[in-house]
Amino acid sequence: MRSFVLIFLAAVALTSCNWINPSEETPAFIRIESIGFNASSTQGTESQNFVDAWVYIDGTSIGAYELPLTLPVLAEGEHTIIVMPGIMLNGISNTRATYPFVKSWTATINLVKDSVVEIHPVSSYYDELVFETIEDFESGGLTIGETTYSDTIMQRTDDPSIVFEGGYSGMLVVDTQHDTIVVKSNSAFVLPTAGEYNFLEINFRTEAPLVVGAISNTGTQSVFHEIVVLNETDTWKKVYVNLTTVTSREYDASSFYYFMWMHLPEGKTEARAYIDNVKLIHAE
């Protein structure tokens, strides 16, 4: 009887293993370390933060994968692969999407079973885009300035240990004597409001939470809409701030500013935020 039970359990175990690890074909593998990016001289920095690759093979979606990745594929021979760059909307890790303003990358690759083909996708902006403003802080005439809600001013820094790229970056400073800074674009922009995408790209590094949002202007009324809070970081990061929810909701607005504000955190005597390469972009 004991022998029968042991044989039965072994049979069940073997059957379970077959269900868990069914016999499969040997896959080929696709390796992507990162996605490159090119921008023209009129499109500002080539800095990007593509964190995912959305992969299609012969027109069929294979899925979205965090970079770097090694992807097994049950196929061999020549196939068409499309890679679309993916971002974190508003810098939030659980809101992943393709970035609608950059092109996908397409190539023909030869897949070999049990072998790895490494590809190097490169993207660029679509041609039909409007760059409403590009602020790289290289010019003394800034397109961002403090508001009446601020008790200190927008600055530039040329400290090479701080500057992101080029000769200058923007700097916001708060301390015990000036504990709040609120800055906005000097110009108000007429943006698409029918659900069309509007994005603000920013390189940033901050010692205190930095709020980013949009101001809608309707008649004589201007309303601040906070979109994202950028957390403290001692390294430079890139964020794609999605203004679309505000511009779509505030469809009666005649124009919009973008803004940033920072308040001195409790327990600190000073805090600084550094920003660079602020781009406001939408489709034509």
Rosetta silent file (secondary structure, phi, psi, omega in degrees, C-alpha in Angstrom):
SEQUENCE: MRSFVLIFLAAVALTSCNWINPSEETPAFIRIESIGFNASSTQGTESQNFVDAWVYIDGTSIGAYELPLTLPVLAEGEHTIIVMPGIMLNGISNTRATYPFVKSWTATINLVKDSVVEIHPVSSYYDELVFETIEDFESGGLTIGETTYSDTIMQRTDDPSIVFEGGYSGMLVVDTQHDTIVVKSNSAFVLPTAGEYNFLEINFRTEAPLVVGAISNTGTQSVFHEIVVLNETDTWKKVYVNLTTVTSREYDASSFYYFMWMHLPEGKTEARAYIDNVKLIHAE
SCORE:     score description
SCORE:     0.000 S_00000001
   1 L     0.000  -44.282  179.522    0.000    0.000    0.000 S_00000001
   2 H   -61.687  -39.406  178.385    2.851    2.394    0.935 S_00000001
   3 H   -63.465  -39.822 -179.370    4.568    1.660   -2.385 S_00000001
   4 H   -63.574  -43.132  179.868    1.338    2.415   -4.245 S_00000001
   5 H   -62.335  -42.857 -179.956    0.998    5.770   -2.436 S_00000001
   6 H   -63.506  -42.987  178.155    4.587    6.701   -3.256 S_00000001
   7 H   -62.727  -41.005 -179.391    4.109    5.782   -6.916 S_00000001
   8 H   -63.839  -45.402  179.727    0.827    7.771   -6.997 S_00000001
   9 H   -64.275  -39.151  177.770    2.455   10.851   -5.454 S_00000001
  10 H   -63.054  -40.116  179.346    5.372   10.615   -7.850 S_00000001
  11 H   -64.801  -42.642  177.764    2.956   10.417  -10.778 S_00000001
  12 H   -61.828  -42.685 -179.490    1.063   13.460   -9.513 S_00000001
  13 H   -61.950  -43.175  179.284    4.342   15.339   -9.085 S_00000001
  14 H   -64.992  -41.406  178.457    5.454   14.476  -12.601 S_00000001
  15 H   -62.812  -42.776  179.430    2.078   15.490  -14.009 S_00000001
  16 H   -61.810  -42.053  179.243    2.232   18.790  -12.098 S_00000001
  17 H   -60.856  -38.426  179.247    5.711   19.474  -13.427 S_00000001
  18 H   -64.976  -35.311  177.561    4.453   18.947  -16.964 S_00000001
  19 H   -70.501  -39.524 -177.310    1.698   21.509  -16.367 S_00000001
  20 H   -74.766  -40.239 -178.598    4.110   24.006  -14.833 S_00000001
  21 L  -122.281   71.350 -178.742    6.889   23.445  -17.347 S_00000001
  22 L   -64.980  156.026  177.442    5.239   22.318  -20.570 S_00000001
  23 L   -63.845  128.567 -177.855    7.374   21.272  -23.468 S_00000001
  24 L  -130.458  160.996  172.754    8.216   24.379  -25.509 S_00000001
  25 L   -69.953  159.228  175.424   10.126   25.289  -28.610 S_00000001
  26 L   -77.849  123.515 -177.143   13.582   26.742  -28.154 S_00000001
  27 L   -83.240  163.090  163.075   13.281   30.543  -28.327 S_00000001
  28 E   -95.875  165.977 -175.880   15.495   33.150  -29.912 S_00000001
  29 E  -128.585  139.847  175.442   16.408   36.163  -27.777 S_00000001
  30 E  -113.857  129.195 -179.193   16.332   39.918  -28.407 S_00000001
  31 E  -114.291  127.930  174.845   18.552   42.140  -26.252 S_00000001
  32 E  -129.826  115.217  177.637   17.979   45.904  -25.804 S_00000001
  33 L   -78.209  -46.079 -175.970   20.229   47.793  -23.414 S_00000001
  34 L  -161.669  170.721  175.912   18.730   51.252  -23.996 S_00000001
  35 L  -115.759  123.446  179.339   16.981   53.447  -26.556 S_00000001
  36 E   -78.920  171.426 -178.746   18.956   56.329  -28.013 S_00000001
  37 E  -149.948  134.492  175.854   17.572   59.741  -28.919 S_00000001
  38 E  -120.121  138.561  175.550   18.445   62.415  -31.477 S_00000001
  39 L  -130.877  147.661  178.343   17.148   65.989  -31.518 S_00000001
  40 L   -76.841  171.853 -177.984   17.753   68.747  -34.052 S_00000001
  41 L   -65.463  -19.321 -179.838   19.445   72.027  -33.177 S_00000001
  42 L   -96.949    1.876 -175.678   16.033   73.692  -32.853 S_00000001
  43 L  -110.023    7.736  175.623   14.594   71.031  -30.527 S_00000001
  44 L    78.630 -158.600 -173.093   16.829   71.508  -27.512 S_00000001
  45 L   -59.097  153.362  172.592   18.593   68.875  -25.451 S_00000001
  46 L   -96.438    8.475  175.004   18.872   65.216  -26.421 S_00000001
  47 L   -61.020  137.934  179.285   18.482   64.247  -22.783 S_00000001
  48 L  -149.254  165.614  176.846   15.767   61.604  -22.355 S_00000001
  49 L  -137.248   66.747  176.671   14.402   59.140  -19.844 S_00000001
  50 L   -83.674  110.307 -174.076   13.088   56.202  -21.871 S_00000001
  51 L   -99.506  -18.261 -176.584   12.579   53.512  -19.248 S_00000001
  52 E  -130.418  158.961  170.521   10.609   50.944  -21.262 S_00000001
  53 E  -121.034  122.871  174.618   10.541   49.368  -24.695 S_00000001
  54 E   -96.339  115.998 -166.967    7.166   48.564  -26.256 S_00000001
  55 E  -110.848  133.876  174.851    7.931   45.786  -28.727 S_00000001
  56 E  -126.694  137.507  175.293    6.032   44.657  -31.831 S_00000001
  57 E  -124.808  122.224 -177.307    7.080   41.833  -34.160 S_00000001
  58 L    52.676   38.776  176.405    5.456   41.603  -37.587 S_00000001
  59 L    84.254   -4.175 -179.302    2.761   43.973  -36.382 S_00000001
  60 E  -102.371  132.059  179.640    1.873   41.930  -33.294 S_00000001
  61 E   -68.995  127.417  176.183    2.389   43.382  -29.819 S_00000001
  62 E   -95.599  -25.505  177.631    4.884   41.350  -27.783 S_00000001
  63 E   134.736  177.276  176.489    4.549   43.580  -24.726 S_00000001
  64 E  -111.811  132.440 -173.014    6.151   46.438  -22.804 S_00000001
  65 E  -134.774  140.379  177.509    9.369   45.715  -20.915 S_00000001
  66 E   -70.595  139.493  178.856   11.583   47.687  -18.568 S_00000001
  67 L   -85.546  147.607   -7.592   15.031   48.451  -19.929 S_00000001
  68 L   -74.428  161.377 -175.831   17.500   46.813  -20.173 S_00000001
  69 E  -143.073  152.370  168.153   15.808   43.644  -21.371 S_00000001
  70 E  -126.106  114.455 -169.486   16.428   40.219  -22.883 S_00000001
  71 E  -109.586  119.306  175.215   13.253   39.031  -24.569 S_00000001
  72 E   -78.047  137.111 -178.243   12.624   35.375  -25.557 S_00000001
  73 E  -133.852  127.371  177.794   10.737   35.009  -28.851 S_00000001
  74 L   -85.523   72.802  179.428    9.331   31.801  -30.338 S_00000001
  75 L  -158.852  160.491  175.140   10.280   32.674  -33.897 S_00000001
  76 L  -147.567  163.390 -177.745   13.194   32.328  -36.273 S_00000001
  77 E    87.249 -165.633 -176.520   14.334   33.822  -39.534 S_00000001
  78 E   -82.632  132.748 -179.941   13.761   37.376  -40.719 S_00000001
  79 E  -144.296  153.239  176.555   11.099   39.433  -38.968 S_00000001
  80 E   -90.748  125.409  179.233   10.138   43.082  -38.716 S_00000001
  81 E  -114.527  137.463  174.205   10.565   44.540  -35.237 S_00000001
  82 E  -120.599  131.539  178.089    9.147   47.848  -34.009 S_00000001
  83 E  -122.129  124.717  178.431   10.320   49.411  -30.751 S_00000001
  84 E  -110.652  129.141  179.886    8.431   52.323  -29.193 S_00000001
  85 E   -67.241  137.901  179.001   10.073   54.325  -26.358 S_00000001
  86 E  -115.823  146.952 -178.224    8.211   54.227  -23.052 S_00000001
  87 E  -128.301  170.232  168.612    8.214   56.779  -20.232 S_00000001
  88 E   -97.917  113.528  178.899    6.868   57.226  -16.713 S_00000001
  89 E   -62.034  128.538  179.495    4.079   59.822  -16.944 S_00000001
  90 L    58.037   21.045  178.112    4.766   62.598  -14.422 S_00000001
  91 L    73.926   13.065 -176.878    7.694   60.537  -13.137 S_00000001
  92 L   -96.181  124.947 -170.102    5.347   58.012  -11.491 S_00000001
  93 L   -65.651  -27.227 -178.340    6.576   54.427  -11.842 S_00000001
  94 L   -95.648   12.113  173.122    3.124   52.820  -12.105 S_00000001
  95 L  -120.157   81.600 -176.653    1.936   55.113  -14.904 S_00000001
  96 E   -99.253  142.626 -179.972    3.871   53.817  -17.902 S_00000001
  97 E  -159.874  162.754  169.441    3.072   54.783  -21.480 S_00000001
  98 E   -72.800  151.789  178.364    4.667   55.362  -24.837 S_00000001
  99 L   -89.670  117.082 -170.175    5.749   58.965  -25.365 S_00000001
 100 L   -70.422  -10.084 -175.447    3.470   60.322  -28.102 S_00000001
 101 L   -97.654    2.146 -179.970    5.944   62.923  -29.375 S_00000001
 102 E  -122.291  153.896 -174.987    8.735   60.559  -30.458 S_00000001
 103 L   -80.017  152.470  170.108    8.993   58.114  -33.335 S_00000001
 104 L   -78.774  163.884  178.714    9.106   54.349  -33.137 S_00000001
 105 E  -113.732  132.862 -176.404   12.136   52.469  -34.453 S_00000001
 106 E  -126.765  139.213  177.284   11.724   49.788  -37.130 S_00000001
 107 E  -155.514  162.883  171.381   14.183   47.222  -38.455 S_00000001
 108 E  -102.185  126.039 -178.229   14.388   43.763  -40.003 S_00000001
 109 E  -123.854  154.923  178.496   16.198   41.283  -37.772 S_00000001
 110 E  -106.726  114.126 -178.383   17.251   37.664  -38.196 S_00000001
 111 E   -94.609  133.091  179.238   16.227   35.476  -35.265 S_00000001
 112 L  -124.754  130.381 -179.049   18.145   32.270  -34.542 S_00000001
 113 L   -54.989  137.486  177.076   16.983   29.723  -31.973 S_00000001
 114 L    61.011   23.916  177.250   18.932   29.771  -28.728 S_00000001
 115 L  -129.113  156.702 -178.070   20.908   32.830  -29.891 S_00000001
 116 E  -109.303  127.475  171.367   20.808   36.495  -28.852 S_00000001
 117 E  -109.053  121.568 -179.544   20.483   39.348  -31.325 S_00000001
 118 E   -96.102  128.664 -179.564   21.298   42.713  -29.776 S_00000001
 119 E  -118.357  159.072 -174.628   19.585   45.744  -31.273 S_00000001
 120 L  -131.741   78.584 -178.333   20.158   49.451  -30.709 S_00000001
 121 L   -66.025  146.052  176.045   16.932   51.432  -31.264 S_00000001
 122 E  -134.810  135.205 -179.221   17.167   55.190  -31.736 S_00000001
 123 E  -118.589  172.629  175.633   14.249   57.611  -31.673 S_00000001
 124 E  -156.778  167.751  177.715   13.657   61.280  -32.484 S_00000001
 125 E   -68.312  150.181  168.762   10.857   63.816  -32.266 S_00000001
 126 L   -65.554  155.113 -179.790    8.091   63.805  -34.853 S_00000001
 127 L   -72.602  -33.393 -172.922    8.323   66.630  -37.372 S_00000001
 128 L   -88.129   59.798  179.291    4.780   67.918  -36.747 S_00000001
 129 E  -125.370  151.429  174.723    5.405   69.337  -33.270 S_00000001
 130 E  -111.192  121.135  173.863    5.251   72.820  -31.805 S_00000001
 131 E   -96.896   96.228 -176.010    7.926   73.745  -29.276 S_00000001
 132 E   -63.683  -36.709  177.340    6.201   76.642  -27.541 S_00000001
 133 E  -156.541  145.842  171.476    9.274   77.329  -25.441 S_00000001
 134 E  -132.148  110.208  179.867   12.696   75.839  -24.767 S_00000001
 135 E  -108.556  108.593  179.476   14.440   77.282  -21.714 S_00000001
 136 L  -108.934    2.460  174.635   18.025   76.083  -21.366 S_00000001
 137 L    65.877   14.112  178.174   19.184   79.006  -19.160 S_00000001
 138 L   -80.359  -23.675  179.219   22.084   79.790  -21.464 S_00000001
 139 L   -99.959  146.145 -179.490   20.708   83.272  -22.203 S_00000001
 140 L   -68.947  -24.139  178.952   20.415   85.987  -19.581 S_00000001
 141 L   -84.649   88.323 -174.483   16.879   86.821  -20.747 S_00000001
 142 L   -73.218  148.937  176.377   14.958   84.075  -18.965 S_00000001
 143 L   -96.292    5.365  177.511   11.492   82.965  -20.060 S_00000001
 144 E  -124.283  137.371  179.322   10.619   82.004  -16.451 S_00000001
 145 E  -146.898  164.304 -179.277   10.169   84.483  -13.623 S_00000001
 146 E   -71.345  154.713  178.364    8.919   84.796  -10.068 S_00000001
 147 L  -104.732  178.382  178.639    5.284   85.609   -9.327 S_00000001
 148 L   -69.513  -14.774  177.945    3.688   87.873   -6.719 S_00000001
 149 L   -82.431   -6.134 -174.860    3.287   84.786   -4.505 S_00000001
 150 L   -98.385  143.660  175.118    7.061   84.425   -4.292 S_00000001
 151 L  -111.223   20.257  173.453    9.299   86.113   -1.743 S_00000001
 152 L  -152.965  177.580 -169.681   12.512   85.418   -3.647 S_00000001
 153 L  -115.793  159.695  172.988   13.692   85.420   -7.257 S_00000001
 154 L   -71.354  139.126 -179.147   14.578   83.001  -10.032 S_00000001
 155 E  -130.900  170.476  170.020   18.343   82.619  -10.471 S_00000001
 156 E  -119.845  152.810  173.545   20.938   80.983  -12.705 S_00000001
 157 E  -127.676  142.617  174.119   24.015   79.058  -11.646 S_00000001
 158 L  -115.431   17.020  177.824   27.238   78.422  -13.566 S_00000001
 159 L   -64.829  113.704 -175.551   28.745   76.157  -10.906 S_00000001
 160 L   -62.884  -20.242  178.027   30.215   73.311  -13.006 S_00000001
 161 L   -78.937  -11.583 -177.818   29.578   70.831  -10.188 S_00000001
 162 L  -111.090  -43.564 -171.887   25.864   71.607  -10.409 S_00000001
 163 L   -54.001  135.379 -177.913   25.068   72.574  -14.020 S_00000001
 164 L   -71.557  -52.936  175.677   23.336   69.801  -15.955 S_00000001
 165 L  -158.086  160.405 -175.754   24.766   70.676  -19.374 S_00000001
 166 L    75.576 -154.039 -176.807   26.032   73.773  -21.148 S_00000001
 167 L   -98.094  -19.136 -174.269   27.168   76.744  -19.093 S_00000001
 168 L  -142.137  155.194  167.419   24.126   77.401  -16.899 S_00000001
 169 E  -134.527  160.718  176.185   21.147   75.844  -15.146 S_00000001
 170 E   -79.455  153.225 -176.982   18.213   77.473  -13.385 S_00000001
 171 E  -141.226  131.703  173.500   18.202   77.669   -9.593 S_00000001
 172 E  -116.216  129.436 -175.748   15.439   78.158   -7.021 S_00000001
 173 E  -128.694  131.286  171.936   16.534   78.897   -3.454 S_00000001
 174 E  -126.039  148.529  177.382   14.472   79.129   -0.254 S_00000001
 175 E  -148.481 -169.932 -174.917   15.687   79.781    3.274 S_00000001
 176 L   -68.268  -23.217  178.574   14.376   80.943    6.650 S_00000001
 177 L   -90.075  -25.170 -179.336   14.086   84.543    5.436 S_00000001
 178 L  -137.701   87.483 -166.750   12.535   83.678    2.075 S_00000001
 179 L   -93.080   -0.932 -179.091   10.684   80.402    2.526 S_00000001
 180 E  -139.450  133.085  172.781    8.555   80.254   -0.645 S_00000001
 181 E  -128.413  130.206  177.869    9.347   80.599   -4.317 S_00000001
 182 E  -129.480  117.240  179.209    6.721   80.465   -7.045 S_00000001
 183 E  -121.153  154.390  177.114    7.810   80.896  -10.665 S_00000001
 184 E  -145.219  166.517  175.013    5.885   80.696  -13.936 S_00000001
 185 E   -62.534  140.576  178.834    6.468   81.118  -17.639 S_00000001
 186 L   -67.298  -29.226 -179.674    6.615   84.799  -18.596 S_00000001
 187 L  -105.283  147.420  170.833    4.330   84.112  -21.549 S_00000001
 188 L   -93.980  141.268 -173.294    0.882   82.542  -21.592 S_00000001
 189 E  -116.054  138.688  172.949    0.432   79.900  -24.294 S_00000001
 190 L   -86.005  111.361 -174.411   -2.594   78.966  -26.367 S_00000001
 191 L  -113.175  153.472  175.419   -2.580   75.165  -26.113 S_00000001
 192 L   -59.238  137.860 -176.536   -4.753   72.468  -27.706 S_00000001
 193 L  -123.201    4.504 -175.610   -7.693   71.679  -25.416 S_00000001
 194 L   -96.225   41.545 -179.690   -9.596   68.939  -27.266 S_00000001
 195 L    82.539    3.166  178.776   -7.814   66.049  -25.575 S_00000001
 196 L   -77.966  150.382 -173.065   -4.647   66.601  -27.616 S_00000001
 197 L   -71.678  137.619  169.287   -1.353   66.028  -25.825 S_00000001
 198 E  -132.874  125.505 -178.836    0.574   68.823  -24.121 S_00000001
 199 E  -128.330  147.497  172.308    3.797   67.926  -22.289 S_00000001
 200 E  -115.881  116.653  176.193    6.359   69.798  -20.240 S_00000001
 201 E   -95.144  136.731 -178.788    9.814   68.210  -20.248 S_00000001
 202 E  -144.566  133.621  162.751   12.162   69.144  -17.402 S_00000001
 203 E   -92.511  135.106 -175.092   15.592   68.111  -16.177 S_00000001
 204 E  -148.532  158.363  172.460   15.699   68.626  -12.428 S_00000001
 205 E  -150.659  127.770 -171.296   17.578   68.094   -9.192 S_00000001
 206 E  -145.036  146.729  178.874   16.024   69.241   -5.921 S_00000001
 207 L   -99.895    0.824  178.492   16.611   69.340   -2.166 S_00000001
 208 L  -150.892  158.569  178.255   12.901   69.821   -1.359 S_00000001
 209 L   -55.729  132.094 -177.929    9.607   68.781   -2.945 S_00000001
 210 E  -118.441  118.049 -177.509    9.090   70.779   -6.156 S_00000001
 211 E   -90.643  135.525  177.733    5.531   71.217   -7.416 S_00000001
 212 E  -125.866  139.778  179.587    4.897   71.527  -11.163 S_00000001
 213 E  -166.913 -164.816 -178.185    1.611   72.432  -12.799 S_00000001
 214 E  -128.842  149.271  175.311   -0.348   74.665  -15.153 S_00000001
 215 E  -110.683  122.410  177.471   -2.262   77.915  -14.724 S_00000001
 216 E   -95.695  135.196 -179.323   -5.473   78.242  -16.728 S_00000001
 217 E  -111.386  115.781  179.733   -6.578   81.711  -17.742 S_00000001
 218 E  -129.658  110.218 -175.370  -10.311   82.227  -18.235 S_00000001
 219 L    62.769 -124.035  178.598  -11.470   85.811  -18.576 S_00000001
 220 L   -97.101    5.159 -176.221   -9.946   87.692  -15.645 S_00000001
 221 E  -104.029  133.116  174.530   -9.483   84.528  -13.568 S_00000001
 222 E  -120.974  127.705 -175.435   -6.264   82.516  -13.329 S_00000001
 223 E  -120.817  130.204  176.996   -6.352   79.151  -11.553 S_00000001
 224 E   -83.570  131.660  177.023   -3.340   77.108  -10.416 S_00000001
 225 E  -122.472  107.286  177.316   -3.564   73.359  -11.128 S_00000001
 226 E   -74.563  133.571 -177.816   -0.914   71.240   -9.402 S_00000001
 227 E  -110.873  -44.439 -176.114   -0.002   68.183  -11.498 S_00000001
 228 E  -149.336  149.021  172.209    3.009   66.519   -9.907 S_00000001
 229 E  -109.881  118.253  179.256    5.325   66.834   -6.912 S_00000001
 230 E   -86.071  122.832 -175.622    8.940   66.070   -7.785 S_00000001
 231 L   -78.822  162.512 -179.435   10.645   64.392   -4.852 S_00000001
 232 L   -58.439  139.639  176.707   14.077   65.191   -3.499 S_00000001
 233 E  -154.259  137.325  179.308   16.981   63.802   -5.510 S_00000001
 234 E   -96.619    8.058  172.987   20.711   64.464   -5.371 S_00000001
 235 E  -125.202  155.257  178.584   21.167   63.427   -9.000 S_00000001
 236 E   -69.819  136.759  176.696   19.743   64.996  -12.151 S_00000001
 237 E  -131.280  165.059  177.665   16.574   63.359  -13.475 S_00000001
 238 E  -118.134  134.818  178.789   14.256   63.878  -16.426 S_00000001
 239 E  -130.153  145.210  176.018   10.477   64.122  -16.082 S_00000001
 240 E  -111.813  103.848 -176.970    7.670   64.277  -18.623 S_00000001
 241 E   -90.395  120.359 -176.555    4.834   66.291  -17.068 S_00000001
 242 E   -87.581  105.243  179.167    1.505   65.554  -18.742 S_00000001
 243 L   -83.813   -4.896 -170.106   -0.474   68.803  -18.945 S_00000001
 244 H   -60.824  -38.480 -178.903   -3.200   67.145  -21.012 S_00000001
 245 H   -62.146  -36.546  179.253   -5.569   66.412  -18.138 S_00000001
 246 H   -74.991  -47.813 -176.706   -5.623   70.118  -17.230 S_00000001
 247 H   -65.517  -30.485  178.118   -5.831   71.510  -20.757 S_00000001
 248 H   -75.146  -39.946 -179.160   -8.636   69.079  -21.634 S_00000001
 249 H   -71.215  -37.869 -178.194  -10.607   69.799  -18.466 S_00000001
 250 L   -95.468   57.275 -173.833  -10.144   73.577  -18.716 S_00000001
 251 L   -70.192  -15.765  177.321  -11.378   73.782  -22.302 S_00000001
 252 L   -84.017   -8.051 -177.702  -12.817   77.289  -21.751 S_00000001
 253 L   -67.636  140.466  178.983   -9.375   78.682  -20.917 S_00000001
 254 L   -84.607  -24.608 -179.212   -7.979   81.161  -23.395 S_00000001
 255 E  -164.786  172.205 -177.550   -4.357   80.400  -22.487 S_00000001
 256 E  -141.154  143.750  164.077   -2.076   78.642  -20.007 S_00000001
 257 E  -104.070  160.284  162.524    1.132   79.287  -18.068 S_00000001
 258 E  -106.647  154.691 -178.044    3.270   76.563  -16.555 S_00000001
 259 E  -142.948  163.301  172.035    4.528   77.044  -13.003 S_00000001
 260 E  -141.307  144.055  173.832    6.773   75.561  -10.308 S_00000001
 261 E  -145.525  152.885 -178.587    6.831   76.257   -6.584 S_00000001
 262 E  -144.364  140.046  177.753    8.832   75.164   -3.586 S_00000001
 263 E  -120.500  145.166 -179.956    8.477   75.800    0.156 S_00000001
 264 L   -65.066  120.509  179.690   11.211   75.425    2.752 S_00000001
 265 L   -66.737  151.053  177.683   10.649   72.074    4.506 S_00000001
 266 L   -61.395  135.117  178.666   10.336   72.012    8.272 S_00000001
 267 L    93.313   -8.315  178.073   13.685   71.437    9.950 S_00000001
 268 L  -107.545  150.357  176.118   15.765   72.883    7.103 S_00000001
 269 L  -100.813  -15.591  177.537   17.407   76.300    6.957 S_00000001
 270 E  -159.944  148.980  174.216   17.880   76.284    3.166 S_00000001
 271 E  -148.766  144.369 -179.352   16.867   74.212    0.154 S_00000001
 272 E  -128.150  146.333  171.450   17.703   74.503   -3.519 S_00000001
 273 E  -126.168  139.817  179.100   16.184   73.155   -6.698 S_00000001
 274 E  -118.856  136.405  179.593   17.953   73.125  -10.036 S_00000001
 275 E  -133.282  156.398  179.087   16.156   72.907  -13.368 S_00000001
 276 E  -158.305  159.160  172.252   17.231   72.811  -16.993 S_00000001
 277 E    52.025   53.836  178.384   15.944   72.221  -20.515 S_00000001
 278 E   -81.174  117.159 -178.957   12.315   73.139  -19.881 S_00000001
 279 E  -122.083  127.411  172.768   10.350   72.319  -23.051 S_00000001
 280 E  -105.624  117.221 -168.819    6.634   72.930  -23.601 S_00000001
 281 E  -130.046  142.132  168.617    5.556   70.758  -26.536 S_00000001
 282 E  -151.934  168.628  178.701    2.347   69.891  -28.387 S_00000001
 283 E   -77.109  158.598  178.928    1.341   68.680  -31.827 S_00000001
 284 L   -66.391    0.000    0.000    0.539   71.132  -34.629 S_00000001
